[in-house]
Amino acid sequence: MTGITNVLIAGLGGQGVLTASDLLAFSAFEFGFDVKKSEIKGMSQRGGSVSSDVRFGKKVWSPMIPPCEADYLVVLEPTQIEPNLFMLKEGGLLITPKEIDLNKLPGKQTINSALLGALSLFLPIPVEIWFKVMSKIFLNEKFEKNKVAFLLGCDSFVKKPVNVSIQNNQL
């Protein structure tokens, strides 16, 4: 155990992957962790793949999560599971939109906050810190909608660990 938590957030351009990774990184920092973050945007402006590595702990040296080392894979778009699954460590947790009742979201643009709510159940960061950071990123009505989505994610997620066996040709 390295004492570092590795979270990979993946989706498509415009879904809020980078916003979600900012929320996570700032929340972890606010809680007192050393945080490193990296992002791959690719063709994000045209709906292409976007991913962001967030690593936090007592001391983090690199922003990049090594293959097979992600503790959590948060996927905003189901088509991004397969291309990113090799990053999840054996026994790691896959969090997807199917865990959330999408009809209860205050808007489709809040799925990222709902999935962070689900993720938050497994992290030591108190909800008050999440909301403090969220209030700095989202203003007024957007803050309220994302707060509702975050709480929905907390309430609706069921822990479903994924045991992953990585084939040599997937690395």
C-alpha positions in Angstrom: 0.0 0.0 0.0 1.5 3.3 -1.1 -0.9 5.5 0.7 -1.9 7.1 -2.6 -5.4 7.0 -3.9 -5.6 6.9 -7.7 -8.8 7.9 -9.5 -9.3 7.9 -13.3 -12.3 9.9 -14.6 -13.2 9.2 -18.3 -15.9 10.3 -20.7 -16.4 12.3 -23.8 -15.8 16.0 -24.5 -18.5 18.2 -23.0 -19.6 15.8 -20.3 -17.7 17.5 -17.5 -14.7 15.1 -17.0 -12.4 18.0 -16.4 -14.8 19.7 -14.1 -15.2 16.5 -12.1 -11.5 16.0 -11.8 -11.1 19.6 -10.6 -13.8 19.1 -8.0 -12.1 15.9 -6.8 -8.6 17.4 -6.8 -9.6 20.6 -5.0 -11.6 18.7 -2.5 -8.7 16.3 -1.7 -6.4 19.3 -1.4 -8.8 21.2 0.8 -8.9 18.1 3.1 -5.1 18.3 3.4 -3.8 15.8 0.8 -1.0 16.3 -1.6 -2.7 16.2 -5.0 -1.5 15.7 -8.6 -3.7 15.8 -11.6 -3.2 15.2 -15.3 -5.6 15.2 -18.2 -5.8 13.9 -21.8 -8.2 15.9 -23.9 -7.7 14.5 -27.4 -10.6 15.4 -29.7 -12.6 16.7 -26.7 -14.1 19.7 -28.7 -15.7 17.2 -31.1 -17.0 14.8 -28.5 -13.9 12.7 -28.4 -12.4 10.8 -25.5 -11.3 12.8 -22.4 -9.7 11.4 -19.3 -8.2 12.8 -16.2 -5.9 11.2 -13.6 -6.3 12.4 -10.0 -3.8 11.1 -7.4 -3.8 12.1 -3.8 -2.2 11.1 -0.5 0.4 12.1 2.0 3.0 12.7 -0.8 2.4 12.2 -4.5 5.3 12.4 -6.9 3.7 11.9 -10.3 0.4 13.0 -11.8 0.0 9.9 -14.0 -1.6 6.7 -12.8 0.4 3.7 -13.9 -1.5 1.0 -15.8 -3.4 -1.4 -13.5 -3.1 1.0 -10.5 -6.3 3.0 -10.6 -8.3 2.4 -7.4 -11.4 3.9 -8.9 -12.5 4.3 -12.5 -15.3 6.8 -12.9 -16.8 6.7 -16.3 -19.3 9.3 -17.5 -20.0 7.6 -20.9 -20.3 3.8 -21.1 -18.4 3.6 -24.4 -15.3 4.7 -22.4 -15.3 1.7 -20.1 -13.4 -0.6 -22.4 -10.7 1.8 -23.5 -9.9 2.7 -19.8 -10.6 -0.6 -18.0 -6.9 -1.7 -18.2 -6.1 1.2 -15.8 -8.2 -0.3 -13.0 -6.3 -2.4 -10.5 -7.6 -5.9 -9.6 -10.2 -5.3 -7.0 -10.6 -1.7 -8.0 -14.1 -0.1 -8.3 -15.8 0.9 -11.5 -18.4 3.6 -11.1 -20.7 4.2 -14.1 -23.9 6.1 -14.9 -25.9 2.9 -14.7 -25.6 3.1 -10.9 -27.6 6.4 -10.9 -31.3 7.0 -11.6 -30.7 9.4 -14.4 -34.4 10.5 -14.4 -33.9 12.0 -11.0 -31.0 14.2 -12.0 -31.8 17.9 -12.0 -30.1 18.1 -15.5 -28.1 15.8 -17.7 -25.1 18.0 -17.2 -25.0 17.0 -13.5 -24.1 13.4 -14.1 -20.4 14.2 -13.2 -21.5 15.5 -9.8 -23.7 12.4 -9.2 -20.9 10.1 -10.0 -18.6 12.0 -7.7 -21.2 11.6 -5.0 -21.1 7.9 -5.5 -17.2 8.0 -5.4 -17.3 10.1 -2.2 -18.7 7.2 -0.3 -15.3 5.4 -0.6 -13.1 8.4 0.2 -12.3 10.1 3.5 -13.2 13.6 2.3 -16.3 14.9 4.3 -19.3 16.0 2.3 -18.9 19.6 3.7 -15.6 19.9 1.9 -17.1 18.7 -1.4 -19.8 21.3 -1.1 -17.4 24.1 -0.1 -15.3 23.4 -3.2 -18.4 22.9 -5.4 -19.8 26.3 -4.3 -16.6 27.9 -5.6 -16.8 26.2 -9.0 -20.6 26.4 -9.6 -22.5 29.6 -8.8 -26.1 29.9 -7.5 -28.6 27.6 -9.4 -25.8 25.5 -10.9 -24.4 24.9 -7.4 -27.8 23.8 -6.1 -28.4 21.5 -9.1 -24.9 19.9 -8.7 -25.4 19.6 -4.9 -28.7 17.7 -5.5 -27.0 15.4 -8.1 -24.1 14.8 -5.7 -26.5 13.7 -3.0 -28.4 11.5 -5.4 -25.2 9.8 -6.3 -24.5 9.2 -2.6 -28.0 7.8 -2.1 -28.3 5.6 -5.2 -24.9 3.9 -5.5 -24.5 0.3 -4.7 -20.9 -1.0 -4.3 -20.1 -3.3 -7.1 -16.4 -4.0 -7.1 -15.0 -5.2 -10.4 -12.3 -7.9 -10.4 -10.1 -7.2 -13.4 -7.6 -9.6 -14.9 -5.4 -7.8 -17.4 -4.1 -9.6 -20.4 -0.6 -8.8 -21.6 -1.9 -7.5 -25.0 -4.1 -4.9 -23.2 -1.0 -3.0 -21.8 
